[in-house]
Amino acid sequence: MFGFLKNNFVFTHADSKQVVSGFTGESVTDEMSLEAYSRDASAFRVVPKKVWYPKNTEDVVALVVLCDKEKEHDENASLTVRAGGTCLSGGPLNAGWIVDMTKYMKKIHIDPIAQTATVEMGAYFRDIEDAALEHGLMFAPYPSSHRLCGIGGMIGNNASGEKSLRHGATIDNVLELTVVLPSGEVVTMGPRSISSVDLLREKEVLSLFEKYGQALQRAAGDVRKVASGYRLDKVVSGEMFNEAALFVGSQGTLGVVTQAVLKLVPVPQFLELLVISAQTLHDLGEVIELVRAYNPEGLETFDSNTFKKAEIYLKEHADRMHAYIDPNAHLFILVQLSESTKQETEAQAVRCHDALRDKGYFVRHVTTETDVASLWQIRRNSLLLIRDHNEKGYKAVPCIEDVIVPIVSLGVFLEKLGSILTRRKIEYGFHGHIGEGSFRIIPVFNFNSPSVAEDIIELMREVFVLVKEVRGNISADHSDGIIRTPFLEEFYGAELCSAFKRIKDIYDPKNNMNPKKKVGGDIAFLTQSLDRE
Ligand SMILES: Cc1cc2nc3c(=O)[nH]c(=O)nc-3n(C[C@H](O)[C@H](O)[C@H](O)COP(=O)(O)OP(=O)(O)OC[C@H]3O[C@@H](n4cnc5c(N)ncnc54)[C@H](O)[C@@H]3O)c2cc1C
């Protein structure tokens, strides 16, 4: 249905088999392949020099070591790892080498007793999902792109989704990582006692945590999910030290993750869905608080602009919704309930429904499986509906799409944001993981305008000031990439950004790994990389 992302797979011109000592994979440099790897799902295009396909961790070590050698005669040599290429921030795009894990490194092993999955970083989420489902289990951070993205990118971005309300983001569900550091060393990371910290690198991280951990936590806002910067504040929990917390969400800037052990949870057995038609944004925070008291399993939203597009491009699904919604509503909120028995789930849905109705909200219980599936289809395709159907010359640009704010501020924040967009005459669509205060507002820009880059930057600057005012964060789960790295200093301040730089220097002193992301990115790189085609 949708003309979707440029895919990773362009293997027709493998131009080398054994060019690096010990490397058993392949590489390509033909124009068509480089073009395919020049884009992800963001608004950027950066053409790489070469694409590598490693077969195992040893191959990744060989590439990391070779990249380091290259640096001796090419100061721009770099290595950027890529999985599904669905990133919305430009994370897997860079001008040096790209390492695509998805051709070979795809092993998945499910342990149904321990409820874990041991996976290689080229595995697609859909394959992990299908393998876990055979045992009634799932990996809970479940992005809307779950049939498209890879586990490497989920770890790289600290992805989350409709099931994070109960189970948290990727960072909360990773038990262990195997990482190739820029030095070529292979390290296994996971929680262990602080008293066992003895390596220089770990001691340095620990002392940075002691110095900056609390300040970083305060600056990150009063929110449940954060994907901006490095999660230095998470490397210590109680008496445990966990270096993996720095690597989740680091966008491959500190090393290449090659394998992970993931925590799985049982798939909910009993589900009931309510849909609320909200007329105004003002009391959104109150509605969400009210619903959250009923322990929802999912709490998601999309707006009337998205629904209008669904009426054209997902007509069959939109038609089914009419029985449940007020077509004049501004926002539709999906409330999924799940308890341990069918009876209790149904009773909880009735209680939640009645509480909403008694407060005067327009709410309906979605009664058939087909209708439930249709509603989720619209929600999960919301981003594509907004992104892929615009007038010629106009493009939806993910830039402020990943803000997250405290639930209490939701209504006020959204009203102010709406005023900013209206004043700037910017069209937008709105959807997201509203139960956690995280939502996607995707503004549409005129790419025929010579000031398009300035328009995007000015909007971001104005919105991020508002986000900071309400103690939110500029990224819940799409991370910084090309689009948000230049704004980290304005958001976190110079001192915390110097701590980010110190982290980068501890692991990657020569800046070999995905340069200009998290650290060292600037507005010039953003502007040059904007895909104007
Ligand atoms: C339609 C659509 C809906 C989406 N919905 C959601 C959503 O609900 N929630 C959400 O969180 N995101 C969402 N996204 C964004 C994106 O799908 C996620 O961030 C996803 O996790 C990226 O995975 P990927 O495999 O495509 O990563 P890629 O795009 O390949 O890479 C993402 C980042 O991870 C790094 N990386 C990749 N592999 C490794 C590795 N082995 N080691 C270290 N770093 C690595 C890359 O360098 C890059 O910086 C959506 C995107 C689209 C297009």
The ligand as an SDF file (V2000), in Angstrom:
LIG
                    3D

 53 58  0  0  0  0  0  0  0  0999 V2000
    6.5190    4.1410   10.3480 C   0  0  0  0  0  0  0  0  0  0  0  0
    7.4730    4.2730   11.4880 C   0  0  0  0  0  0  0  0  0  0  0  0
    6.9980    4.1580   12.7800 C   0  0  0  0  0  0  0  0  0  0  0  0
    7.8730    4.2570   13.8580 C   0  0  0  0  0  0  0  0  0  0  0  0
    7.4010    4.0950   15.1180 N   0  0  0  0  0  0  0  0  0  0  0  0
    8.2570    4.1040   16.1600 C   0  0  0  0  0  0  0  0  0  0  0  0
    7.7730    3.8790   17.4890 C   0  0  0  0  0  0  0  0  0  0  0  0
    6.5840    3.6500   17.7320 O   0  0  0  0  0  0  0  0  0  0  0  0
    8.6860    3.9060   18.4960 N   0  0  0  0  0  0  0  0  0  0  0  0
   10.0250    4.1150   18.2670 C   0  0  0  0  0  0  0  0  0  0  0  0
   10.7940    4.1010   19.2160 O   0  0  0  0  0  0  0  0  0  0  0  0
   10.4810    4.3490   17.0270 N   0  0  0  0  0  0  0  0  0  0  0  0
    9.6580    4.3330   15.9720 C   0  0  0  0  0  0  0  0  0  0  0  0
   10.1340    4.5470   14.7070 N   0  0  0  0  0  0  0  0  0  0  0  0
   11.5770    4.8230   14.4980 C   0  0  0  0  0  0  0  0  0  0  0  0
   12.4390    3.5580   14.2200 C   0  0  0  0  0  0  0  0  0  0  0  0
   11.6770    2.5640   13.5960 O   0  0  0  0  0  0  0  0  0  0  0  0
   13.0240    2.9990   15.5140 C   0  0  0  0  0  0  0  0  0  0  0  0
   13.9040    3.9360   16.0960 O   0  0  0  0  0  0  0  0  0  0  0  0
   13.7960    1.6970   15.2930 C   0  0  0  0  0  0  0  0  0  0  0  0
   14.1540    1.1630   16.5130 O   0  0  0  0  0  0  0  0  0  0  0  0
   15.0280    1.8640   14.4320 C   0  0  0  0  0  0  0  0  0  0  0  0
   15.4750    0.5620   14.1330 O   0  0  0  0  0  0  0  0  0  0  0  0
   16.2550    0.2230   12.7830 P   0  0  0  0  0  0  0  0  0  0  0  0
   16.6660   -1.2020   12.8550 O   0  0  0  0  0  0  0  0  0  0  0  0
   15.4980    0.6270   11.6200 O   0  0  0  0  0  0  0  0  0  0  0  0
   17.5450    1.1280   13.0360 O   0  0  0  0  0  0  0  0  0  0  0  0
   18.4780    1.9170   12.0550 P   0  0  0  0  0  0  0  0  0  0  0  0
   17.7060    3.0040   11.4050 O   0  0  0  0  0  0  0  0  0  0  0  0
   19.2240    1.0180   11.1690 O   0  0  0  0  0  0  0  0  0  0  0  0
   19.5090    2.5370   13.1150 O   0  0  0  0  0  0  0  0  0  0  0  0
   19.0920    3.3600   14.1760 C   0  0  0  0  0  0  0  0  0  0  0  0
   20.2890    3.7840   15.0180 C   0  0  0  0  0  0  0  0  0  0  0  0
   20.8060    2.6470   15.7170 O   0  0  0  0  0  0  0  0  0  0  0  0
   22.1810    2.4780   15.4450 C   0  0  0  0  0  0  0  0  0  0  0  0
   22.4650    1.0460   15.4000 N   0  0  0  0  0  0  0  0  0  0  0  0
   21.9530    0.1200   14.5420 C   0  0  0  0  0  0  0  0  0  0  0  0
   22.4780   -1.0830   14.7910 N   0  0  0  0  0  0  0  0  0  0  0  0
   23.3440   -0.9290   15.8170 C   0  0  0  0  0  0  0  0  0  0  0  0
   24.2290   -1.8060   16.4990 C   0  0  0  0  0  0  0  0  0  0  0  0
   24.3460   -3.0800   16.1570 N   0  0  0  0  0  0  0  0  0  0  0  0
   25.0070   -1.2870   17.4820 N   0  0  0  0  0  0  0  0  0  0  0  0
   24.9290    0.0200   17.8350 C   0  0  0  0  0  0  0  0  0  0  0  0
   24.1140    0.8950   17.2110 N   0  0  0  0  0  0  0  0  0  0  0  0
   23.3340    0.4210   16.2230 C   0  0  0  0  0  0  0  0  0  0  0  0
   22.3970    3.1450   14.0950 C   0  0  0  0  0  0  0  0  0  0  0  0
   23.7430    3.5590   13.9110 O   0  0  0  0  0  0  0  0  0  0  0  0
   21.4530    4.3150   14.1930 C   0  0  0  0  0  0  0  0  0  0  0  0
   22.0720    5.3780   14.8360 O   0  0  0  0  0  0  0  0  0  0  0  0
    9.2630    4.4910   13.6170 C   0  0  0  0  0  0  0  0  0  0  0  0
    9.7390    4.6210   12.3030 C   0  0  0  0  0  0  0  0  0  0  0  0
    8.8600    4.5150   11.2470 C   0  0  0  0  0  0  0  0  0  0  0  0
    9.4020    4.6530    9.8630 C   0  0  0  0  0  0  0  0  0  0  0  0
  1  2  1  0
  2  3  1  0
  2 52  2  0
  3  4  2  0
  4  5  1  0
  4 50  1  0
  5  6  2  0
  6  7  1  0
  6 13  1  0
  7  8  2  0
  7  9  1  0
  9 10  1  0
 10 11  2  0
 10 12  1  0
 12 13  2  0
 13 14  1  0
 14 15  1  0
 14 50  1  0
 15 16  1  0
 16 17  1  0
 16 18  1  0
 18 19  1  0
 18 20  1  0
 20 21  1  0
 20 22  1  0
 22 23  1  0
 23 24  1  0
 24 25  2  0
 24 26  1  0
 24 27  1  0
 27 28  1  0
 28 29  2  0
 28 30  1  0
 28 31  1  0
 31 32  1  0
 32 33  1  0
 33 34  1  0
 33 48  1  0
 34 35  1  0
 35 36  1  0
 35 46  1  0
 36 37  1  0
 36 45  1  0
 37 38  2  0
 38 39  1  0
 39 40  1  0
 39 45  2  0
 40 41  1  0
 40 42  2  0
 42 43  1  0
 43 44  2  0
 44 45  1  0
 46 47  1  0
 46 48  1  0
 48 49  1  0
 50 51  2  0
 51 52  1  0
 52 53  1  0
M  END
$$$$
